[in-house]
Amino acid sequence: MIAEKNNKKEAVYFILMFLTYYGSNALFWEFIVVYLTDAGYTATFAGGLITITYLINLLVQPVVGVFSDKLGSPRKILLLFAVLLAPSAYLLSCAINLPWLLVAAMIYLAVFDNPMCSLLDSYAVKNQERLGITYGLIRASGSLGYGLALVLGGGLINRFYFTGAFHLRCALLAAMVLFILLQRGNKPVNFSTVKNSEKTYKRGIRKKFQHNQGEMAKVSQCSVENSVDKVEKNYISLIAFLKSRQYAFVLLVVLVYQTAVRVFSTFSPILIQEFGGDSGTIGAIGGFSCLIQIPVMIFTGRKASGAASVKLYLVVFALLIFRCALLWAYPSITAMFIGTIIQQAAGALSSVISVQLFYQYSPRAMESTGITMGQAAASSIAVLVGNLLGGVATDAVSPMAIVALSGVFAAIGLALVLWGNNQLKAE
């Protein structure tokens, strides 16, 4: 009874942890391009700067995932990163007029911010059964925080400039630290005990073979030890992920989806300004549209709690294509609001499905690595392609060019899922 009560209390801390982190995320990433262009930088520079930070992510995030698996729980790394991340937006605002210092501040922020989503996802997936709530419900709280922070952030920026939103981000990350401290987390795996058990097992096999089989036993002993060693090497090797065609296919699908979204979402605030909006409009559109993610994530989390299906990405890509067609036919603030709602619904669906797919196609006891590596690779490459293409297209053609680029990538993704789903099912 006491354990059940504690689990319910901890479930609330989980929800608040996601709410505060994603709220802090909205206050920075949704406005950073507008902030940079308002400070006199070009859209190409802004896209390139964000791309650099995600290339750092490509190196850092898989390493963080490995350490998380070694510890058995991402909680300690989450706590450390949240503490180091809290002042990052304020430091960046101090460096806004010094380009090289600005790059350094963005790299610092990226090292600790980019792995956070994957760590939170892994932490939630590992604890959802113990807490009695689905990952979709936990993740939906993040969408609620994101939406509320966007609405509030847009108003703060109009009144106190961007520093008002950045200071609120620091406060939300400080609250996140508190909610992490209040959690127990799942029980870490004692790897030293596992290692000692394996040594004892090997020693027992060695004695038995030497006693019963003489010289032949020595040959068998070497064979057994080599087999065990081979399993251990495969266990810690990232090559194990690449051997799975299922994992590789999911990674490719998520990569195409992320690119279709990134080429549009990074520069959509500029498009909103092109239609006559301001920071308050950007916050309102992003904030209220985020509310659609909550029911989608809760519903998808329940349906995909056992085994997710890559076929659901057909719906995701179809929604993105419809959004692009709507904006192309009716370029306006109203169409942008409706299109953002559609994209948020697609994003909610993808967020839950991708985590579940990476989790179920990862080798056993390497799920955190599988999630962080998959998301790091997809998001980093997508940012590299999407931000550079989006920035150049915005400066060279017009902000509307990002709508066409996003539609092209969404169509590629739809064709990829239609073609590859049968291959994945056959394995």
N, C-alpha and C positions, 0 to 999 in steps of 0.2 A: 504493500500500500504506500509506504514511504518512498520506495523506489519509483513507483508510478507517478507520485506527486512531484518528485524531483525531475523526472523526465519531462513532465508537462511544463515545469518552470524553465527547464533548459531549452525546450522547444520555443518558448517565447524569446529567450535570449538569441537563439538562432535566427528567428524572424527579424528581431531588432538589429542584429549584426548585418544581415543582408540589406535591410532597409537603410541603415546609416551609410554603408559602403557605397551602394548604388546611388544614393542621394548625393554623396560627395563626388561621385564619378560624373554625374550629370552636370554639376556646377562647374566642372572644368572642361571636359571633352566636348560638350555641346556648344561651348562658347569660345573655345580656343582659337578657331580659325577667324572668327569675327574680331576677337581681341587682337590677333596678330595683324590682320589687314587694317584694322582701325589705327594701329600703331605705325602704319606706313609700309608694312611688308606686303609682298605680292602673294597671290594665292598659290603660285608655284613654290615659293619659298616655304609657305605654311605647310603645304603638302609634303615637301621634301623633309622639313623638320620633323613632322610626325612620323614619316617613313623611317628616319634614322632611329627614332626611339623604338620602333617596332622591330627593327633589325637587331637591336640590343636584346629585345625580348626573345628572338629566335635562339639566342645563345643562352640566355639566363633561365628561361622557363623550364626546359627539359631537365636542367641541373636541379632546379628547385623541386621538380616532381620526384626525381630520384631520391633526394634527401628526405622528402616527405614520406616516401615508401619505406626508407630505412628507419625513420622514426616511428612509423606505424600510424601517425596521425599528423595532419597539416597544422594542428593548433599552435604549436610553438613557433613555426615559421610565420604563420598568419599574425601572431602577436608581435613578433619582431618587425615584420614588414609594415604593419599598421603604425607602429610607433615612429619608424623612420620616414614613413610617407606623409604623416600629418602636416609638417611644415612646408612641404614641397611646392605647393601652389603659391604660397606667400613668397618663397625664395625666387620663383620664376617671375613674379610680378616686379620684384626688385631689379631683375636683370633685363627687363623688356627693351631698354634702349641700348643694350650692349650685345650685339649679335652673337659673339663667341661665348660670352657668359650665359646667354639665353640657351644656346645649344647644350652647354654643360648642365644647366639646370633641368632641361628637358630629359637629358640622358639619366640624370639622377632620379628624376620622377619615374622614368620608364622602368628602371631596374627594379623598383619596389612596387610599382602600380600594376604593370602588365601581368605578372604572374598571379595577382590577387584573385581574379575571377576564377581561374582554374583551381586554385587552392580552395576557394570557397565552395566550388562545385564538388570537388573531391570530398571535402569535409562533410558536406550535406548528404551526398550519396551514401557515404560510409555510415552515417548516423541516422538516416531516415527511419530505418526499421526499429532501432532502439528507442527513438523519440516518438514513434507512432504517427508520423506525418510524412507525406510524400515530398520528394524533391521539388515537384512542380509547385506545391504550396509554399515551400520555403523560398523558391526562386521568384514566385509572384510577389512576395513582400519586397524584393529588390526592385521590381518594376513599379510598385506603389511609391517607394522612396524616390525612385528616379523621376517619376512624374510630378510628385509634390515639390521636389527640389527644383525642377525646371520652371514650374510656375512661379515659385518664390524667387528663384535666381534671376529670372527675367525682370521682375520688379526691382530687385536689389540693384541690378546693373543699371537700370534706367535712373535710379535715385542716387546710388553711391559709386557708379562706374563699376568696372569688373572686380576691383579689389573687395567690394562688399560680398560678392559671391565666393571669392577665393577664401576670405576669412571664415565664412560659414562652412566651406569645405573642410578647413582645418578643425573646426569644432565638431563636425560630424565624425571625422576620423578619430578624434579623441574619444568620442562616445563609443565608437566601434571597439576601441581598445578595452574599454570597461566591460562591454558585453562578452568579449573573448575571455577576459579574466574570470568572469562569472560562470564559465562553462567547464565541465569536467572533460568532455571529449571522449572519443572511443578509446578503449584500452590499447596502448601500443603493443606491437609485436615484440617479444623479447628475442632478438636475433641471436644473442649470445647463447641463450638456452637451446635454440634450434640448432646452432652450430655444434654445441657440446653433445646434443643428442645424436647428430649425424656422426660425430667422431666415435661415440660409444657404439653406434650401430656398425660402423666400419670395423672397429676393433673386435666386436663379437663375430662378425663374418670372417675376419682374418683367422681368429683362433679356431673356429669351427672347421674351416677349410683345411688349415694346416694339420689339425688333429685327424681328420677323416680321409683326406685325399692325398697327403704327401706333396710330391712335386706338382702333380696336376692341380692341386688346390691353389698353388702359388700363381699358376697361370690364370685360374678362374678368379682368384683374388684381385689380380691386376685388372682383369676385365671388368669386375664389379666396381672397383674403385675408379677406373677410367670412365665408366658409365655415369657414376654418381657425380664425378667432377665435371663431366660434360653437361649434365643437367644443371649443375650449379652455375656454370659459365653461361648457359643459355638463359638462366634465370635473371642474371644481372646485365645481360647484353641487350642493347636497344635494337639489335638486329632481329630479335624475336618479333618485334612489331612489323618489320618490313616483310617478314615471311608470310604474314597473314594477308591474303588478297582482300578479305572482307574489310580489315582495318584500313588498308591502303585505299580501297574504293570509297569508304566513308570519308577518309581524309580529303580525297579529291573533290567529292561532292561539297563538303563543307568549305573547301577552299574557293570553289566557284561561287558559292552562295555569298561568302564573306566579301569577295571581290565585287560582286554585283551590288551589295549594300554599301561597301566602303566608298566606291567611286561616286556614290550619290550622297550618302549621309554626311561625310566630312564637309562637303561644300554646300549642302542644302541651306544653311543659314544665309549664305550669300544669295542664293536663289530667292529666299524669302524677302531679303532686302530689295532684290530686283523687282519683286512684285509690290513693293511699297511698305513692307513691314519693318519693325525695329526689334530691339532686344526683347521687349515685352511680348511681341508677337511670336518670336522664336521660342521663348519659354512656354507660352500658352499652347502653341501647336504641339511642341514636344511633350509637354506635361500632360495635357488632357488626352492625347493620343496614346500615351503610355498606359492609361487605365485599361485599355483593351487587352493588354498583356496578362493581366491578373486572371480573368476567367479562362483564357486560352492556356495559360501555364498550369493552372489547377486541373483543368480537364485533361490536357495532354499528359501531365504527370501521373494521373490515375490510369490512363489507358496504356502508358508506356512503362509502368512500374515493373512489369515483368520483363518483356522483351520488346524493344522498339523496332520499327521497320523503316528502312531507307525509303520505301515507297511514299512515305508522308512528305518527302521533299518535293514530290510532284505538286502538292498543294502549295508548298512554300514558293517554288519558282513561278507557279501560275499566278499567285498573288502579286509577286514583284512585277511580272509582265503587265498585269492589269493596271497596277499603279503607274507604270511608265506611260502606258497608252492614255490613261486619264489625264496626266499632266501635259502630255504632248498635245492632246486635243483641246484642253481647257486650262491654259497656263494662268493661274490665279491663286490668291491666298486660300480661297475655299477649296480648290482642287488640291492644293498643297496640304491642307489640313486632312482631307479625306485620304489622300495618298499616303500621308504619314501614319494614319491609323492602320491602313492596309499593311504598310511595311512593319509596323510594330506587331501586328498579329502574326505576320510571317516570321519575324524575329523571335517572338515568344515560342512559336512552334519549333523553330530550328534550335533554339537554345536548349530546350528540354530533350529533344530527340538526339542531338549531337552528343551531349554528355552521356546519355544512356547507351548510345551506340559505341562510343569510344570505351566506355566502361565494360560492356559485354564482350567486345572483341579484343580486349587487352589480356595478356597472360595473367594467370592467377597471382595475386599478391603484388601485381605491378599496375593496379588500376589507376593510382594517382599519377604515375609516370605516363600511362597511356592517355589520360585526359589532358594533362598539362602539355605533353609533347604534341598531341594532335591539335589542340587549340593554338599552341604557340606557332606551329608550322603554318596552319591555315591562316591565322590572323596576321602573322608577320609578312607572309608572301602576298596576302590580299592587300595589306596596307601599302606594301612596296608598289604593287601594280596599280591599285585603285587610287591612291593618293597622288601618285605621279601623273597618271592619265587624267584624273579629275582636275588637278591643278593646272596642267598645261592646256586642257580643253577649255577650262573657265577663262584663262587669260587670252588664249589664242582665238577662240571662237565666241562663246558666250556661256553664261551659267546654265542655259538650257541644254548644252551639249552633254552634261552629266546624266540627264534623263535618258538620252539615246544610248550612251555607253552602258548604263545600268541595265537597260532592256536587252542589249546584246548579250551580256554575261548571263542574265536570267534565262534567256532562250537557250544558250549553250548548256546551262545546268539542267534544264528540263529535258533536253535531248540526251544528256549524259545519264540521267536517272532512268529514262525509258530504255536506253540501250543496255545499261549495266545491271539493272535489277535482276534480270534472269540469271546472269553470271553469278551474282552474289547468292541467289537462292539455291543454285545448284550445288554449292559447297556444303 
